[in-house]
Amino acid sequence: MKIKLKKSFIGLKPVQKKTLKALGFKRPNQVLEVQDNPSIKGMIKKVQSFVEVVT
């Protein structure tokens, strides 16, 4: 599964920043390939307004 960070880390709540960093994001518009498992899906759901699932 590929995910893309749509926005910057500026202005995010600390919990959201930690979640995005745990997913592996470092900069806006970065695309990552992650495993498709329930824990990753939960993390994506927690920050769904900042990430986009790319197919």
C-alpha positions in Angstrom: 0.0 0.0 0.0 1.4 3.4 -0.9 0.6 6.5 1.2 1.4 10.2 0.6 1.8 13.0 3.1 -0.4 15.9 1.8 0.5 18.6 4.4 3.4 19.8 6.5 4.0 18.9 10.1 3.6 22.6 11.2 0.6 23.2 13.4 -0.1 19.5 14.1 -0.9 18.1 17.6 2.0 16.2 19.1 0.2 12.9 18.9 -0.4 13.4 15.2 3.3 14.3 14.6 4.4 11.2 16.4 2.0 9.0 14.4 3.3 10.5 11.1 6.9 10.0 12.1 6.1 6.4 13.2 4.8 5.8 9.7 8.1 7.0 8.3 7.2 10.5 6.9 9.9 13.2 6.9 8.7 15.8 4.4 5.5 16.9 2.6 4.5 15.2 -0.6 6.6 12.2 0.4 5.3 8.8 -0.8 5.9 5.7 1.2 5.2 2.0 0.7 3.9 0.4 3.8 2.5 -3.0 4.7 -1.2 -3.5 4.6 -2.0 -4.6 8.2 -4.5 -3.5 10.9 -2.0 -1.5 12.9 -0.9 0.6 9.9 -4.5 1.1 8.9 -5.3 2.4 12.4 -2.4 4.8 12.2 -3.6 6.0 8.8 -7.1 6.5 10.1 -5.8 8.6 13.0 -4.2 11.1 10.6 -6.5 10.6 7.6 -6.8 14.4 6.9 -3.1 14.6 6.4 -2.4 11.5 4.3 -3.7 10.1 1.1 -3.7 6.5 0.0 -2.2 6.2 -3.5 -3.1 3.1 -5.5 
